[in-house]
Amino acid sequence: MPDPRVRKLRRVPDANTRLVFRTIHGYRRAFRIAGEGPAILLIHGIGDSSATWSDIIPHLAQHHTVIAPDLLGHGRSDKPRADYSVAAYANGMRDLLAVLGIERVTVIGHSLGGAVAMQFAYQFPQLVDRLVLTSTSAVTKDIHALLRLISVPLVNESLRLFRLPGGRLAAKLAGNVAAQLHAATLRPMGILNETPDLVRILGDIKDGTAYLAFLKTLRAVVDWRGQVITLLDRCYLNQHIPVQIVWGAQDSVFPVNHAYLAHAAMPGSRIEIFNRAGHYPFLDDPIRFLRVVESFIGSTSPATFDADAWRTTLVDGVAESIAAGGPAARIAVLDALDTAERSAT
């Protein structure tokens, strides 16, 4: 059944999106690529794949080279016993771009992909033209209760049921029930928001290696208390990079206050809240999402990396005055930093 949230995009003539494979460090990595022009890197969230961007890619590819990888452990990419931290994923993005001969990109990240995008900008600022952070993780500890629950060792063993005969069908049925309950609830921020999407992701875990990769990725960023890392302490280093924040007001995976915290921690960033969208604003309203992205790219110049200025900023460090939005916003950012662990890399 078509998702009733999605406003249909017009078809793009002659769109030619290819699924390509490259072997890097001995592991096969899958990615979709289309178009020509300045490069855009699309990074999906946990449990998803590049397919989540399928409707968006042809439109962006009219004026850009669009690369949408399946993160290691996801989609058609290999799923080794490996490091699934955000820093490792950022390294993987650097390596893929190097193999493709792409020197600079505008990075659009969703959910976990947003955290990878921020980490990528921290580790390789010289490669980044712009950042678009969409319902991104690694802001503060709040996260959907289902993901906290799954991170608990005894509970996450139950995910193996999805790999038994009929398990995926059961997951889809559970998702349908959750979707009906979600549609019936009168609370726009109800606990069931995004539950159908999360159950769908769990139902798409097809084999043991995918299951283990999902758990390792989740445990790298989430425990029973919530998100275990924040990247807000690195945001001051992004002041030379144009940043666009996009969020759904009804997001219950990462509540919309995360958007305002990220905005306050990155003075000069832009923010766009989709009032009727949840955790997937680019699916809930793809037309508006494309307009925001295209307007942002068209009205900003690519970042210019100055190694001396970056070094000086790093030496000076983060300070309370770096946060925008007044005293209340600054206090909220500092509180978020105090209640979450810092990324070590």
URHU-V713426 format. One record per residue. N is the residue number from 1. RES is the residue in one letter. SS is DSSP state (H for helix, E for strand, L for the rest). PSI is psi in whole degrees, 0 to 359 (none if undefined). BURIAL is I if it has 16 or more other ideal C-beta (glycine too) atoms within 10 Angstrom, else O. Layout:
N_RES_SS_PSI_BURIAL ; N_RES_SS_PSI_BURIAL
This chain:
1_M_L_132_O ; 2_P_L_146_O ; 3_D_L_120_O ; 4_P_L_347_O ; 5_R_L_332_O ; 6_V_L_124_O ; 7_R_L_124_O ; 8_K_L_134_O ; 9_L_L_147_O ; 10_R_L_151_O ; 11_R_L_139_O ; 12_V_L_119_I ; 13_P_L_142_O ; 14_D_L_25_O ; 15_A_L_129_O ; 16_N_L_83_O ; 17_T_L_125_I ; 18_R_E_140_O ; 19_L_E_119_O ; 20_V_E_153_O ; 21_F_E_139_O ; 22_R_E_143_O ; 23_T_E_122_O ; 24_I_E_127_O ; 25_H_L_29_O ; 26_G_L_359_O ; 27_Y_E_137_O ; 28_R_E_128_O ; 29_R_E_132_I ; 30_A_E_146_I ; 31_F_E_152_I ; 32_R_E_142_I ; 33_I_E_142_I ; 34_A_E_156_I ; 35_G_L_181_I ; 36_E_L_152_O ; 37_G_L_191_O ; 38_P_L_141_I ; 39_A_E_143_I ; 40_I_E_131_I ; 41_L_E_121_I ; 42_L_E_123_I ; 43_I_E_119_I ; 44_H_L_176_I ; 45_G_L_182_I ; 46_I_L_135_I ; 47_G_L_351_I ; 48_D_L_193_I ; 49_S_L_180_I ; 50_S_H_340_I ; 51_A_H_337_I ; 52_T_H_338_I ; 53_W_H_8_I ; 54_S_H_321_O ; 55_D_H_338_I ; 56_I_H_323_I ; 57_I_H_310_I ; 58_P_H_328_I ; 59_H_H_315_I ; 60_L_H_330_I ; 61_A_L_352_I ; 62_Q_L_332_I ; 63_H_L_3_O ; 64_H_L_157_I ; 65_T_E_119_I ; 66_V_E_126_I ; 67_I_E_123_I ; 68_A_E_97_I ; 69_P_E_154_I ; 70_D_L_114_I ; 71_L_L_150_I ; 72_L_L_133_I ; 73_G_L_1_I ; 74_H_L_157_I ; 75_G_L_228_I ; 76_R_L_0_I ; 77_S_L_160_I ; 78_D_L_159_I ; 79_K_L_67_I ; 80_P_L_170_I ; 81_R_L_103_O ; 82_A_L_181_O ; 83_D_L_119_O ; 84_Y_L_32_I ; 85_S_L_165_I ; 86_V_H_327_I ; 87_A_H_319_I ; 88_A_H_320_I ; 89_Y_H_321_I ; 90_A_H_319_I ; 91_N_H_319_I ; 92_G_H_322_I ; 93_M_H_319_I ; 94_R_H_315_O ; 95_D_H_318_O ; 96_L_H_315_I ; 97_L_H_323_I ; 98_A_H_317_O ; 99_V_H_324_O ; 100_L_H_354_O ; 101_G_L_28_O ; 102_I_L_123_O ; 103_E_L_334_O ; 104_R_L_149_I ; 105_V_E_153_I ; 106_T_E_124_I ; 107_V_E_126_I ; 108_I_E_115_I ; 109_G_E_139_I ; 110_H_E_132_I ; 111_S_L_237_I ; 112_L_H_324_I ; 113_G_H_332_I ; 114_G_H_320_I ; 115_A_H_320_I ; 116_V_H_320_I ; 117_A_H_315_I ; 118_M_H_319_I ; 119_Q_H_321_I ; 120_F_H_317_I ; 121_A_H_328_I ; 122_Y_H_316_I ; 123_Q_H_326_I ; 124_F_L_60_I ; 125_P_H_334_I ; 126_Q_H_348_O ; 127_L_H_354_I ; 128_V_E_125_I ; 129_D_E_314_I ; 130_R_E_165_I ; 131_L_E_135_I ; 132_V_E_112_I ; 133_L_E_115_I ; 134_T_E_110_I ; 135_S_L_52_I ; 136_T_L_152_I ; 137_S_L_183_I ; 138_A_L_33_I ; 139_V_L_297_I ; 140_T_L_181_I ; 141_K_L_336_I ; 142_D_L_135_I ; 143_I_L_158_I ; 144_H_L_137_I ; 145_A_H_328_O ; 146_L_H_320_I ; 147_L_H_323_I ; 148_R_H_318_I ; 149_L_H_316_O ; 150_I_H_332_I ; 151_S_L_344_I ; 152_V_L_128_O ; 153_P_H_312_O ; 154_L_H_325_O ; 155_V_H_317_O ; 156_N_H_345_I ; 157_E_H_334_O ; 158_S_H_343_O ; 159_L_H_339_I ; 160_R_H_337_O ; 161_L_H_331_O ; 162_F_H_343_I ; 163_R_H_355_O ; 164_L_L_159_O ; 165_P_L_127_O ; 166_G_L_355_O ; 167_G_H_317_I ; 168_R_H_324_I ; 169_L_H_318_O ; 170_A_H_321_O ; 171_A_H_319_I ; 172_K_H_320_O ; 173_L_H_318_O ; 174_A_H_321_I ; 175_G_H_321_I ; 176_N_H_318_O ; 177_V_H_316_O ; 178_A_H_322_I ; 179_A_H_319_I ; 180_Q_H_318_O ; 181_L_H_321_O ; 182_H_H_318_I ; 183_A_H_331_O ; 184_A_H_339_O ; 185_T_L_147_O ; 186_L_L_354_O ; 187_R_L_114_O ; 188_P_L_337_O ; 189_M_L_27_O ; 190_G_L_159_O ; 191_I_L_340_O ; 192_L_L_353_I ; 193_N_L_134_I ; 194_E_L_351_I ; 195_T_H_317_I ; 196_P_H_319_I ; 197_D_H_319_I ; 198_L_H_320_I ; 199_V_H_323_I ; 200_R_H_315_I ; 201_I_H_315_I ; 202_L_H_322_I ; 203_G_H_341_I ; 204_D_L_2_I ; 205_I_L_108_I ; 206_K_L_333_O ; 207_D_L_179_O ; 208_G_H_320_O ; 209_T_H_322_O ; 210_A_H_321_I ; 211_Y_H_312_I ; 212_L_H_321_I ; 213_A_H_319_I ; 214_F_H_312_I ; 215_L_H_319_I ; 216_K_H_321_I ; 217_T_H_314_I ; 218_L_H_313_I ; 219_R_H_339_I ; 220_A_H_339_I ; 221_V_H_348_I ; 222_V_E_141_I ; 223_D_E_191_O ; 224_W_L_340_O ; 225_R_L_344_O ; 226_G_E_205_I ; 227_Q_E_138_I ; 228_V_L_355_I ; 229_I_E_156_I ; 230_T_E_146_I ; 231_L_L_10_I ; 232_L_H_331_I ; 233_D_H_349_I ; 234_R_H_353_I ; 235_C_H_331_I ; 236_Y_H_339_I ; 237_L_H_351_I ; 238_N_H_7_I ; 239_Q_L_341_I ; 240_H_L_357_I ; 241_I_L_128_I ; 242_P_E_130_I ; 243_V_E_130_I ; 244_Q_E_126_I ; 245_I_E_130_I ; 246_V_E_133_I ; 247_W_E_152_I ; 248_G_E_130_I ; 249_A_L_336_I ; 250_Q_L_18_I ; 251_D_L_122_I ; 252_S_L_359_I ; 253_V_L_306_I ; 254_F_L_103_I ; 255_P_L_156_I ; 256_V_L_341_I ; 257_N_H_338_O ; 258_H_H_323_I ; 259_A_H_317_I ; 260_Y_H_326_I ; 261_L_H_313_I ; 262_A_H_320_I ; 263_H_H_318_I ; 264_A_H_326_I ; 265_A_H_347_I ; 266_M_L_77_I ; 267_P_L_135_I ; 268_G_L_347_O ; 269_S_L_157_I ; 270_R_E_153_I ; 271_I_E_138_I ; 272_E_E_120_I ; 273_I_E_125_I ; 274_F_E_107_I ; 275_N_L_331_O ; 276_R_L_11_O ; 277_A_L_157_I ; 278_G_L_227_I ; 279_H_L_346_I ; 280_Y_L_70_I ; 281_P_H_331_I ; 282_F_H_346_I ; 283_L_H_323_I ; 284_D_H_322_I ; 285_D_L_75_I ; 286_P_H_328_I ; 287_I_H_312_O ; 288_R_H_321_I ; 289_F_H_314_I ; 290_L_H_320_I ; 291_R_H_317_O ; 292_V_H_312_I ; 293_V_H_314_I ; 294_E_H_322_O ; 295_S_H_319_O ; 296_F_H_313_I ; 297_I_H_318_I ; 298_G_H_337_O ; 299_S_H_6_O ; 300_T_L_152_I ; 301_S_L_147_O ; 302_P_L_146_O ; 303_A_L_146_I ; 304_T_L_116_O ; 305_F_L_125_I ; 306_D_L_107_O ; 307_A_H_321_O ; 308_D_H_316_O ; 309_A_H_320_O ; 310_W_H_318_O ; 311_R_H_318_O ; 312_T_H_317_O ; 313_T_H_318_I ; 314_L_H_319_O ; 315_V_H_317_O ; 316_D_H_325_O ; 317_G_L_176_O ; 318_V_L_143_I ; 319_A_L_161_O ; 320_E_H_327_O ; 321_S_H_346_O ; 322_I_H_336_I ; 323_A_L_138_I ; 324_A_L_169_O ; 325_G_L_10_O ; 326_G_L_174_O ; 327_P_H_318_O ; 328_A_H_318_O ; 329_A_H_319_I ; 330_R_H_318_I ; 331_I_H_320_O ; 332_A_H_319_I ; 333_V_H_315_I ; 334_L_H_322_O ; 335_D_H_318_O ; 336_A_H_321_I ; 337_L_H_325_I ; 338_D_H_335_O ; 339_T_L_3_O ; 340_A_L_155_I ; 341_E_E_151_O ; 342_R_E_145_O ; 343_S_L_135_I ; 344_A_L_344_O ; 345_T_L_none_O
